[in-house]
Amino acid sequence: MRRFTTRLILSLMGSCLLLLAAGSHEWEAPDEAKKMQNPHAATDEAMATARTQYDENCKFCHGETGGADGPVAGMLKEKPPPFDDVEAMAKVTDGELFWKITNGKDPMPGYQKKLSDEERWQLVNLIRKFAQ
Ligand code: HEC
């Protein structure tokens, strides 16, 4: 019986992995969102708060310094894009990053309800610092 249960659990885990691997890709923010300007300056105080929020909400996927190397990064069906890739980050606008944090896309949750507009904009500022 024990062995059967173990086998059942293993096969269920296998199916989950297959489902995780089957995700599609393409994540474009709408043009309107891309054009949005960040209304908040990255003050030291705001960066300290954003750092705490990043540690609580984002680090386990995106990694300590945005290198997409958090403890669960390797288990996700999509790999988080590295925030410390200066070239890649130069191609995305603040508005686009803000829109993505707001809306999320499986496996990343959206933070519209959990974090205020200002908190999400400050996370954009923090992410920018990883590419400096
Ligand atoms: C469960 C893991 C997970 C968590 C938690 C998470 N993310 Fe993500 N994030 C991802 C993945 C995976 C992607 C890429 C999704 C895709 O392209 O399909 C992503 C993409 C992004 C992007 C888009 C970057 C780009 O260049 O397109 C931003 C910005 C972002 N995350 C910020 C955050 C912030 C800020 C938090 C915390 C408030 C957070 N994420 C929490 C997994 C996560």
Backbone and ligand atoms as CSV (ligand in chain L), in Angstrom:
chain,resi,resn,atom,element,x,y,z
A,1,MET,N,N,0.849,-1.207,0.000
A,1,MET,CA,C,0.000,0.000,0.000
A,1,MET,C,C,0.876,1.245,0.000
A,2,ARG,N,N,1.872,1.231,0.853
A,2,ARG,CA,C,2.780,2.353,0.939
A,2,ARG,C,C,3.436,2.639,-0.406
A,3,ARG,N,N,3.867,1.506,-1.018
A,3,ARG,CA,C,4.574,1.654,-2.272
A,3,ARG,C,C,3.649,2.246,-3.340
A,4,PHE,N,N,2.390,1.778,-3.310
A,4,PHE,CA,C,1.415,2.275,-4.271
A,4,PHE,C,C,1.217,3.787,-4.093
A,5,THR,N,N,1.096,4.178,-2.830
A,5,THR,CA,C,0.894,5.603,-2.546
A,5,THR,C,C,2.079,6.417,-3.060
A,6,THR,N,N,3.280,5.898,-2.807
A,6,THR,CA,C,4.469,6.606,-3.267
A,6,THR,C,C,4.444,6.753,-4.779
A,7,ARG,N,N,4.073,5.636,-5.450
A,7,ARG,CA,C,4.070,5.684,-6.917
A,7,ARG,C,C,3.019,6.677,-7.429
A,8,LEU,N,N,1.873,6.665,-6.753
A,8,LEU,CA,C,0.799,7.588,-7.147
A,8,LEU,C,C,1.285,9.036,-6.996
A,9,ILE,N,N,1.917,9.308,-5.870
A,9,ILE,CA,C,2.400,10.676,-5.633
A,9,ILE,C,C,3.430,11.055,-6.700
A,10,LEU,N,N,4.339,10.112,-6.992
A,10,LEU,CA,C,5.358,10.418,-8.003
A,10,LEU,C,C,4.727,10.693,-9.359
A,11,SER,N,N,3.702,9.899,-9.715
A,11,SER,CA,C,3.119,10.114,-11.040
A,11,SER,C,C,2.335,11.421,-11.085
A,12,LEU,N,N,1.703,11.750,-9.959
A,12,LEU,CA,C,0.997,13.045,-9.912
A,12,LEU,C,C,1.991,14.194,-10.060
A,13,MET,N,N,3.122,14.057,-9.390
A,13,MET,CA,C,4.139,15.104,-9.497
A,13,MET,C,C,4.624,15.224,-10.936
A,14,GLY,N,N,4.765,14.071,-11.589
A,14,GLY,CA,C,5.184,14.064,-12.991
A,14,GLY,C,C,4.202,14.828,-13.863
A,15,SER,N,N,2.900,14.580,-13.658
A,15,SER,CA,C,1.895,15.275,-14.471
A,15,SER,C,C,1.957,16.773,-14.246
A,16,CYS,N,N,2.172,17.168,-12.995
A,16,CYS,CA,C,2.266,18.602,-12.689
A,16,CYS,C,C,3.429,19.223,-13.458
A,17,LEU,N,N,4.553,18.531,-13.464
A,17,LEU,CA,C,5.719,19.073,-14.160
A,17,LEU,C,C,5.424,19.245,-15.645
A,18,LEU,N,N,4.726,18.255,-16.219
A,18,LEU,CA,C,4.377,18.356,-17.638
A,18,LEU,C,C,3.503,19.581,-17.885
A,19,LEU,N,N,2.517,19.764,-17.013
A,19,LEU,CA,C,1.628,20.929,-17.160
A,19,LEU,C,C,2.429,22.215,-17.052
A,20,LEU,N,N,3.357,22.230,-16.084
A,20,LEU,CA,C,4.171,23.428,-15.895
A,20,LEU,C,C,5.003,23.725,-17.138
A,21,ALA,N,N,5.475,22.655,-17.791
A,21,ALA,CA,C,6.350,22.844,-18.945
A,21,ALA,C,C,5.581,23.303,-20.175
A,22,ALA,N,N,4.230,23.140,-20.154
A,22,ALA,CA,C,3.455,23.388,-21.367
A,22,ALA,C,C,3.027,24.852,-21.540
A,23,GLY,N,N,3.453,25.732,-20.640
A,23,GLY,CA,C,3.011,27.137,-20.720
A,23,GLY,C,C,3.449,27.820,-22.013
A,24,SER,N,N,2.691,28.805,-22.445
A,24,SER,CA,C,3.065,29.506,-23.671
A,24,SER,C,C,3.792,30.796,-23.296
A,25,HIS,N,N,4.377,31.460,-24.283
A,25,HIS,CA,C,5.055,32.700,-23.959
A,25,HIS,C,C,4.616,33.857,-24.859
A,26,GLU,N,N,4.968,35.058,-24.529
A,26,GLU,CA,C,4.589,36.309,-25.188
A,26,GLU,C,C,3.914,37.155,-24.139
A,27,TRP,N,N,4.583,38.148,-23.690
A,27,TRP,CA,C,4.003,39.008,-22.662
A,27,TRP,C,C,4.325,40.440,-23.040
A,28,GLU,N,N,3.385,41.099,-23.710
A,28,GLU,CA,C,3.556,42.472,-24.178
A,28,GLU,C,C,2.621,43.382,-23.402
A,29,ALA,N,N,3.158,44.464,-22.898
A,29,ALA,CA,C,2.289,45.467,-22.290
A,29,ALA,C,C,1.643,46.274,-23.419
A,30,PRO,N,N,0.399,46.759,-23.233
A,30,PRO,CA,C,-0.223,47.614,-24.252
A,30,PRO,C,C,0.582,48.913,-24.426
A,31,ASP,N,N,0.516,49.511,-25.625
A,31,ASP,CA,C,1.282,50.734,-25.898
A,31,ASP,C,C,1.012,51.836,-24.877
A,32,GLU,N,N,-0.254,51.970,-24.495
A,32,GLU,CA,C,-0.621,53.004,-23.519
A,32,GLU,C,C,0.161,52.824,-22.222
A,33,ALA,N,N,0.268,51.569,-21.793
A,33,ALA,CA,C,0.978,51.261,-20.542
A,33,ALA,C,C,2.466,51.562,-20.699
A,34,LYS,N,N,3.007,51.253,-21.862
A,34,LYS,CA,C,4.437,51.474,-22.098
A,34,LYS,C,C,4.797,52.949,-21.976
A,35,LYS,N,N,3.846,53.814,-22.358
A,35,LYS,CA,C,4.123,55.260,-22.366
A,35,LYS,C,C,4.018,55.898,-20.993
A,36,MET,N,N,3.465,55.178,-20.012
A,36,MET,CA,C,3.279,55.778,-18.681
A,36,MET,C,C,4.623,56.158,-18.066
A,37,GLN,N,N,4.640,57.356,-17.469
A,37,GLN,CA,C,5.865,57.846,-16.840
A,37,GLN,C,C,5.820,57.541,-15.350
A,38,ASN,N,N,6.963,57.232,-14.790
A,38,ASN,CA,C,7.047,56.974,-13.347
A,38,ASN,C,C,6.956,58.293,-12.585
A,39,PRO,N,N,5.866,58.495,-11.818
A,39,PRO,CA,C,5.699,59.783,-11.134
A,39,PRO,C,C,6.483,59.882,-9.829
A,40,HIS,N,N,7.172,58.833,-9.438
A,40,HIS,CA,C,7.825,58.820,-8.120
A,40,HIS,C,C,9.343,58.737,-8.218
A,41,ALA,N,N,10.014,59.618,-7.479
A,41,ALA,CA,C,11.478,59.610,-7.465
A,41,ALA,C,C,11.989,58.545,-6.491
A,42,ALA,N,N,13.137,57.977,-6.843
A,42,ALA,CA,C,13.723,56.913,-6.023
A,42,ALA,C,C,14.518,57.492,-4.866
A,43,THR,N,N,13.824,58.008,-3.850
A,43,THR,CA,C,14.535,58.530,-2.675
A,43,THR,C,C,15.100,57.356,-1.865
A,44,ASP,N,N,16.069,57.636,-1.006
A,44,ASP,CA,C,16.660,56.570,-0.180
A,44,ASP,C,C,15.591,55.889,0.665
A,45,GLU,N,N,14.703,56.715,1.208
A,45,GLU,CA,C,13.656,56.168,2.070
A,45,GLU,C,C,12.742,55.231,1.281
A,46,ALA,N,N,12.343,55.689,0.095
A,46,ALA,CA,C,11.456,54.864,-0.730
A,46,ALA,C,C,12.149,53.566,-1.153
A,47,MET,N,N,13.450,53.647,-1.410
A,47,MET,CA,C,14.180,52.449,-1.826
A,47,MET,C,C,14.289,51.442,-0.679
A,48,ALA,N,N,14.387,51.961,0.563
A,48,ALA,CA,C,14.455,51.050,1.717
A,48,ALA,C,C,13.130,50.297,1.853
A,49,THR,N,N,12.014,51.029,1.690
A,49,THR,CA,C,10.700,50.384,1.770
A,49,THR,C,C,10.525,49.391,0.621
A,50,ALA,N,N,10.922,49.814,-0.577
A,50,ALA,CA,C,10.775,48.941,-1.743
A,50,ALA,C,C,11.611,47.677,-1.568
A,51,ARG,N,N,12.761,47.841,-0.960
A,51,ARG,CA,C,13.638,46.670,-0.735
A,51,ARG,C,C,12.934,45.650,0.164
A,52,THR,N,N,12.291,46.137,1.235
A,52,THR,CA,C,11.568,45.228,2.137
A,52,THR,C,C,10.450,44.527,1.377
A,53,GLN,N,N,9.731,45.295,0.542
A,53,GLN,CA,C,8.636,44.686,-0.204
A,53,GLN,C,C,9.144,43.688,-1.233
A,54,TYR,N,N,10.257,44.020,-1.846
A,54,TYR,CA,C,10.861,43.099,-2.814
A,54,TYR,C,C,11.260,41.799,-2.110
A,55,ASP,N,N,11.882,41.931,-0.933
A,55,ASP,CA,C,12.323,40.743,-0.195
A,55,ASP,C,C,11.140,39.852,0.168
A,56,GLU,N,N,10.024,40.492,0.526
A,56,GLU,CA,C,8.858,39.717,0.945
A,56,GLU,C,C,8.111,39.100,-0.231
A,57,ASN,N,N,8.014,39.831,-1.333
A,57,ASN,CA,C,7.120,39.407,-2.418
A,57,ASN,C,C,7.806,38.874,-3.668
A,58,CYS,N,N,9.001,39.281,-3.933
A,58,CYS,CA,C,9.575,39.044,-5.259
A,58,CYS,C,C,10.861,38.220,-5.244
A,59,LYS,N,N,11.604,38.312,-4.143
A,59,LYS,CA,C,12.966,37.763,-4.114
A,59,LYS,C,C,13.022,36.264,-4.351
A,60,PHE,N,N,12.056,35.516,-3.828
A,60,PHE,CA,C,12.160,34.053,-3.954
A,60,PHE,C,C,12.071,33.604,-5.406
A,61,CYS,N,N,11.530,34.422,-6.287
A,61,CYS,CA,C,11.578,34.109,-7.723
A,61,CYS,C,C,12.699,34.900,-8.406
A,62,HIS,N,N,12.706,36.214,-8.200
A,62,HIS,CA,C,13.601,37.085,-8.982
A,62,HIS,C,C,15.036,37.152,-8.456
A,63,GLY,N,N,15.268,36.684,-7.229
A,63,GLY,CA,C,16.631,36.640,-6.699
A,63,GLY,C,C,17.029,37.914,-5.966
A,64,GLU,N,N,17.970,37.764,-5.078
A,64,GLU,CA,C,18.470,38.831,-4.209
A,64,GLU,C,C,18.755,40.141,-4.966
A,65,THR,N,N,19.455,40.033,-6.098
A,65,THR,CA,C,19.799,41.239,-6.864
A,65,THR,C,C,19.205,41.187,-8.269
A,66,GLY,N,N,18.052,40.501,-8.380
A,66,GLY,CA,C,17.341,40.488,-9.655
A,66,GLY,C,C,17.923,39.569,-10.709
A,67,GLY,N,N,18.805,38.674,-10.300
A,67,GLY,CA,C,19.464,37.797,-11.276
A,67,GLY,C,C,18.642,36.585,-11.692
A,68,ALA,N,N,17.338,36.580,-11.372
A,68,ALA,CA,C,16.449,35.456,-11.716
A,68,ALA,C,C,16.952,34.155,-11.094
A,69,ASP,N,N,17.507,34.241,-9.890
A,69,ASP,CA,C,18.084,33.064,-9.253
A,69,ASP,C,C,17.542,32.854,-7.838
A,70,GLY,N,N,16.286,33.246,-7.608
A,70,GLY,CA,C,15.651,32.984,-6.314
A,70,GLY,C,C,15.469,31.482,-6.142
A,71,PRO,N,N,15.194,31.046,-4.901
A,71,PRO,CA,C,15.108,29.611,-4.628
A,71,PRO,C,C,14.068,28.855,-5.461
A,72,VAL,N,N,13.001,29.503,-5.918
A,72,VAL,CA,C,12.014,28.761,-6.717
A,72,VAL,C,C,12.137,29.049,-8.217
A,73,ALA,N,N,13.068,29.917,-8.617
A,73,ALA,CA,C,13.168,30.323,-10.029
A,73,ALA,C,C,13.248,29.119,-10.973
A,74,GLY,N,N,14.031,28.117,-10.585
A,74,GLY,CA,C,14.238,26.958,-11.454
A,74,GLY,C,C,13.024,26.067,-11.582
A,75,MET,N,N,12.036,26.218,-10.699
A,75,MET,CA,C,10.862,25.341,-10.730
A,75,MET,C,C,9.713,25.953,-11.529
A,76,LEU,N,N,9.861,27.190,-11.965
A,76,LEU,CA,C,8.748,27.870,-12.633
A,76,LEU,C,C,8.669,27.482,-14.101
A,77,LYS,N,N,7.461,27.535,-14.662
A,77,LYS,CA,C,7.322,27.166,-16.071
A,77,LYS,C,C,7.907,28.239,-16.992
A,78,GLU,N,N,7.973,29.466,-16.497
A,78,GLU,CA,C,8.687,30.531,-17.224
A,78,GLU,C,C,9.809,30.990,-16.328
A,79,LYS,N,N,10.956,31.240,-16.909
A,79,LYS,CA,C,12.045,31.753,-16.099
A,79,LYS,C,C,11.877,33.269,-15.972
A,80,PRO,N,N,12.037,33.825,-14.767
A,80,PRO,CA,C,11.939,35.284,-14.670
A,80,PRO,C,C,13.072,35.936,-15.481
A,81,PRO,N,N,12.789,37.064,-16.153
A,81,PRO,CA,C,13.866,37.741,-16.877
A,81,PRO,C,C,14.820,38.398,-15.885
A,82,PRO,N,N,16.125,38.362,-16.141
A,82,PRO,CA,C,17.062,38.958,-15.189
A,82,PRO,C,C,17.004,40.484,-15.197
A,83,PHE,N,N,16.812,41.083,-14.038
A,83,PHE,CA,C,16.749,42.550,-13.917
A,83,PHE,C,C,18.144,43.170,-13.950
A,84,ASP,N,N,19.181,42.341,-13.854
A,84,ASP,CA,C,20.543,42.887,-13.876
A,84,ASP,C,C,21.160,42.834,-15.279
A,85,ASP,N,N,20.339,42.498,-16.278
A,85,ASP,CA,C,20.808,42.476,-17.666
A,85,ASP,C,C,20.634,43.886,-18.245
A,86,VAL,N,N,21.726,44.660,-18.208
A,86,VAL,CA,C,21.663,46.090,-18.541
A,86,VAL,C,C,21.089,46.315,-19.943
A,87,GLU,N,N,21.543,45.525,-20.901
A,87,GLU,CA,C,21.091,45.703,-22.285
A,87,GLU,C,C,19.587,45.436,-22.439
A,88,ALA,N,N,19.139,44.329,-21.869
A,88,ALA,CA,C,17.721,43.963,-21.985
A,88,ALA,C,C,16.843,44.979,-21.258
A,89,MET,N,N,17.304,45.433,-20.090
A,89,MET,CA,C,16.492,46.355,-19.297
A,89,MET,C,C,16.411,47.735,-19.948
A,90,ALA,N,N,17.416,48.077,-20.783
A,90,ALA,CA,C,17.385,49.368,-21.462
A,90,ALA,C,C,16.257,49.403,-22.493
A,91,LYS,N,N,15.770,48.237,-22.897
A,91,LYS,CA,C,14.729,48.185,-23.933
A,91,LYS,C,C,13.315,48.258,-23.373
A,92,VAL,N,N,13.155,48.117,-22.051
A,92,VAL,CA,C,11.800,48.180,-21.494
A,92,VAL,C,C,11.575,49.500,-20.762
A,93,THR,N,N,10.366,50.010,-20.884
A,93,THR,CA,C,10.059,51.291,-20.243
A,93,THR,C,C,9.592,51.059,-18.804
A,94,ASP,N,N,9.636,52.124,-18.009
A,94,ASP,CA,C,9.117,52.043,-16.636
A,94,ASP,C,C,7.647,51.636,-16.647
A,95,GLY,N,N,6.894,52.223,-17.592
A,95,GLY,CA,C,5.459,51.962,-17.669
A,95,GLY,C,C,5.169,50.478,-17.905
A,96,GLU,N,N,6.022,49.881,-18.739
A,96,GLU,CA,C,5.875,48.463,-19.051
A,96,GLU,C,C,6.132,47.599,-17.803
A,97,LEU,N,N,7.180,47.937,-17.065
A,97,LEU,CA,C,7.500,47.184,-15.847
A,97,LEU,C,C,6.362,47.336,-14.832
A,98,PHE,N,N,5.868,48.571,-14.719
A,98,PHE,CA,C,4.777,48.847,-13.783
A,98,PHE,C,C,3.542,48.027,-14.146
A,99,TRP,N,N,3.215,48.011,-15.429
A,99,TRP,CA,C,2.037,47.274,-15.907
A,99,TRP,C,C,2.189,45.777,-15.609
A,100,LYS,N,N,3.385,45.271,-15.785
A,100,LYS,CA,C,3.605,43.838,-15.549
A,100,LYS,C,C,3.512,43.495,-14.064
A,101,ILE,N,N,4.035,44.389,-13.204
A,101,ILE,CA,C,3.923,44.148,-11.761
A,101,ILE,C,C,2.455,44.234,-11.339
A,102,THR,N,N,1.728,45.145,-11.960
A,102,THR,CA,C,0.312,45.329,-11.640
A,102,THR,C,C,-0.506,44.104,-12.017
A,103,ASN,N,N,-0.283,43.611,-13.228
A,103,ASN,CA,C,-1.146,42.553,-13.756
A,103,ASN,C,C,-0.637,41.133,-13.537
A,104,GLY,N,N,0.672,40.953,-13.508
A,104,GLY,CA,C,1.227,39.613,-13.381
A,104,GLY,C,C,0.916,38.751,-14.588
A,105,LYS,N,N,1.530,37.611,-14.627
A,105,LYS,CA,C,1.207,36.617,-15.670
A,105,LYS,C,C,1.718,35.291,-15.150
A,106,ASP,N,N,0.821,34.340,-15.065
A,106,ASP,CA,C,1.147,33.029,-14.536
A,106,ASP,C,C,2.540,32.581,-14.987
A,107,PRO,N,N,3.442,32.260,-14.110
A,107,PRO,CA,C,3.301,31.989,-12.671
A,107,PRO,C,C,3.478,33.217,-11.764
A,108,MET,N,N,3.684,34.402,-12.349
A,108,MET,CA,C,3.856,35.569,-11.483
A,108,MET,C,C,2.488,36.154,-11.109
A,109,PRO,N,N,2.256,36.375,-9.807
A,109,PRO,CA,C,0.981,36.999,-9.423
A,109,PRO,C,C,0.965,38.479,-9.773
A,110,GLY,N,N,-0.216,39.070,-9.934
A,110,GLY,CA,C,-0.339,40.516,-10.102
A,110,GLY,C,C,-0.419,41.159,-8.726
A,111,TYR,N,N,0.055,42.402,-8.630
A,111,TYR,CA,C,0.120,43.042,-7.307
A,111,TYR,C,C,-0.775,44.262,-7.179
A,112,GLN,N,N,-1.744,44.384,-8.076
A,112,GLN,CA,C,-2.638,45.540,-8.045
A,112,GLN,C,C,-3.331,45.697,-6.700
A,113,LYS,N,N,-3.756,44.578,-6.118
A,113,LYS,CA,C,-4.485,44.650,-4.848
A,113,LYS,C,C,-3.541,44.674,-3.664
A,114,LYS,N,N,-2.443,43.977,-3.779
A,114,LYS,CA,C,-1.561,43.814,-2.619
A,114,LYS,C,C,-0.702,45.050,-2.360
A,115,LEU,N,N,-0.310,45.754,-3.427
A,115,LEU,CA,C,0.571,46.914,-3.272
A,115,LEU,C,C,-0.073,48.136,-3.916
A,116,SER,N,N,0.149,49.306,-3.299
A,116,SER,CA,C,-0.436,50.531,-3.851
A,116,SER,C,C,0.284,50.922,-5.150
A,117,ASP,N,N,-0.296,51.869,-5.907
A,117,ASP,CA,C,0.350,52.357,-7.133
A,117,ASP,C,C,1.755,52.834,-6.828
A,118,GLU,N,N,1.865,53.650,-5.769
A,118,GLU,CA,C,3.180,54.209,-5.433
A,118,GLU,C,C,4.173,53.095,-5.096
A,119,GLU,N,N,3.714,52.101,-4.342
A,119,GLU,CA,C,4.613,50.989,-3.980
A,119,GLU,C,C,5.095,50.245,-5.226
A,120,ARG,N,N,4.197,50.091,-6.201
A,120,ARG,CA,C,4.589,49.377,-7.427
A,120,ARG,C,C,5.557,50.221,-8.263
A,121,TRP,N,N,5.323,51.524,-8.320
A,121,TRP,CA,C,6.267,52.393,-9.046
A,121,TRP,C,C,7.636,52.368,-8.380
A,122,GLN,N,N,7.637,52.336,-7.038
A,122,GLN,CA,C,8.929,52.305,-6.341
A,122,GLN,C,C,9.646,50.980,-6.555
A,123,LEU,N,N,8.878,49.912,-6.754
A,123,LEU,CA,C,9.521,48.636,-7.092
A,123,LEU,C,C,10.168,48.731,-8.477
A,124,VAL,N,N,9.527,49.477,-9.386
A,124,VAL,CA,C,10.143,49.715,-10.697
A,124,VAL,C,C,11.484,50.420,-10.494
A,125,ASN,N,N,11.495,51.458,-9.650
A,125,ASN,CA,C,12.754,52.172,-9.370
A,125,ASN,C,C,13.809,51.229,-8.793
A,126,LEU,N,N,13.386,50.354,-7.900
A,126,LEU,CA,C,14.336,49.420,-7.281
A,126,LEU,C,C,14.914,48.461,-8.334
A,127,ILE,N,N,14.034,47.929,-9.182
A,127,ILE,CA,C,14.476,46.996,-10.227
A,127,ILE,C,C,15.500,47.671,-11.142
A,128,ARG,N,N,15.267,48.963,-11.439
A,128,ARG,CA,C,16.218,49.726,-12.270
A,128,ARG,C,C,17.616,49.736,-11.641
A,129,LYS,N,N,17.664,49.781,-10.323
A,129,LYS,CA,C,18.963,49.843,-9.633
A,129,LYS,C,C,19.760,48.552,-9.832
A,130,PHE,N,N,19.060,47.435,-10.050
A,130,PHE,CA,C,19.765,46.169,-10.261
A,130,PHE,C,C,20.564,46.194,-11.572
A,131,ALA,N,N,20.173,47.070,-12.491
A,131,ALA,CA,C,20.863,47.118,-13.792
A,131,ALA,C,C,21.831,48.304,-13.864
A,132,GLN,N,N,22.224,48.824,-12.722
A,132,GLN,CA,C,23.164,49.954,-12.730
A,132,GLN,C,C,24.563,49.505,-12.353
L,1,HEC,C1,C,6.205,33.084,-8.514
L,1,HEC,C2,C,7.408,33.765,-8.971
L,1,HEC,C3,C,7.362,35.263,-9.125
L,1,HEC,C4,C,7.071,36.211,-8.162
L,1,HEC,C5,C,6.653,35.981,-6.725
L,1,HEC,C6,C,7.247,37.485,-8.799
L,1,HEC,N1,N,7.591,37.333,-10.108
L,1,HEC,FE1,FE,7.961,38.785,-11.438
L,1,HEC,N2,N,8.136,37.438,-12.925
L,1,HEC,C7,C,8.122,36.072,-12.746
L,1,HEC,C8,C,8.223,35.421,-14.038
L,1,HEC,C9,C,8.232,33.916,-14.280
L,1,HEC,C10,C,8.276,36.446,-14.998
L,1,HEC,C11,C,8.317,36.272,-16.513
L,1,HEC,C12,C,6.916,35.961,-16.984
L,1,HEC,C13,C,6.831,35.768,-18.475
L,1,HEC,O1,O,7.595,36.396,-19.225
L,1,HEC,O2,O,5.982,35.009,-18.897
L,1,HEC,C14,C,8.242,37.699,-14.259
L,1,HEC,C15,C,8.318,38.947,-14.843
L,1,HEC,C16,C,8.404,40.121,-14.152
L,1,HEC,C17,C,8.577,41.423,-14.742
L,1,HEC,C18,C,8.683,41.703,-16.244
L,1,HEC,C19,C,10.115,42.003,-16.601
L,1,HEC,C20,C,10.323,42.231,-18.073
L,1,HEC,O3,O,11.412,42.713,-18.431
L,1,HEC,O4,O,9.443,41.921,-18.874
L,1,HEC,C21,C,8.632,42.326,-13.739
L,1,HEC,C22,C,8.829,43.831,-13.854
L,1,HEC,C23,C,8.472,41.597,-12.502
L,1,HEC,N3,N,8.341,40.257,-12.784
L,1,HEC,C24,C,8.481,42.159,-11.240
L,1,HEC,C25,C,8.122,41.488,-10.088
L,1,HEC,C26,C,7.976,42.132,-8.806
L,1,HEC,C27,C,8.259,43.579,-8.523
L,1,HEC,C28,C,7.548,41.167,-7.945
L,1,HEC,C29,C,7.175,41.322,-6.490
L,1,HEC,C30,C,6.265,42.393,-6.141
L,1,HEC,C31,C,7.470,39.920,-8.685
L,1,HEC,N4,N,7.823,40.158,-9.975
L,1,HEC,C32,C,7.087,38.699,-8.149
L,1,HEC,C33,C,8.018,35.409,-11.547
L,1,HEC,C34,C,7.677,35.985,-10.343
